[in-house]
Amino acid sequence: MVIPPFRENPVAFAATVEALTNKAAELETRVNEIHQALAEINEQMQSVSDALHRLARSAAASPATEDEPR
């Protein structure tokens, strides 16, 4: 008959469960931090994209003359 690990050494099993629970909490915190950082980067990218679109519209609305450099 096979003895389940938690019955063979309940203290070691409990310690393993606790360690894994702590690690899971650390990973969840890190995932949340990365998610927030990605959201901030997305906002920055959107701002740059908006600015580039405004510049493109501005350049299209006022084309340079032959003598003016672009």
C-alpha positions in Angstrom: 0.0 0.0 0.0 1.3 3.5 -0.9 1.3 6.0 1.9 0.4 9.6 0.7 3.2 12.1 1.3 1.1 14.2 3.7 0.6 11.1 5.9 4.3 10.0 5.7 5.7 13.3 6.8 3.0 15.9 7.6 5.4 18.5 8.8 7.5 18.5 5.6 4.3 18.4 3.5 2.9 21.4 5.4 6.2 23.3 4.9 6.1 22.5 1.2 2.5 23.8 0.9 3.4 27.0 2.8 6.5 27.6 0.7 4.5 27.1 -2.5 1.7 29.4 -1.3 4.3 32.1 -0.5 5.9 31.7 -3.9 2.5 31.9 -5.6 1.7 35.1 -3.7 5.1 36.6 -4.8 4.4 35.6 -8.4 1.0 37.1 -8.3 2.4 40.4 -7.0 5.0 40.4 -9.8 2.4 39.7 -12.4 0.4 42.6 -11.1 3.5 44.9 -11.2 4.2 43.8 -14.8 0.6 44.3 -15.8 0.7 47.9 -14.4 4.0 48.6 -16.2 2.5 47.3 -19.5 -0.5 49.5 -19.0 1.7 52.5 -18.5 3.8 51.7 -21.6 0.6 51.3 -23.6 -0.5 54.8 -22.4 2.9 56.2 -23.5 2.7 54.5 -26.9 -0.8 55.9 -27.4 0.4 59.4 -26.5 3.3 59.1 -29.0 0.9 57.7 -31.7 -1.5 60.6 -31.1 1.3 63.1 -31.4 2.5 61.6 -34.6 -1.0 61.7 -36.1 -1.3 65.3 -35.1 2.0 66.1 -36.7 1.1 64.3 -39.9 -2.2 66.1 -40.1 -0.5 69.4 -39.4 2.1 68.8 -42.1 -0.6 67.8 -44.6 -2.6 70.9 -43.8 0.3 73.3 -44.4 2.5 71.9 -47.2 5.9 73.5 -47.5 6.7 75.6 -50.6 9.4 74.7 -53.0 11.9 77.0 -51.3 11.1 75.9 -47.7 12.9 72.8 -46.4 10.6 70.2 -44.8 
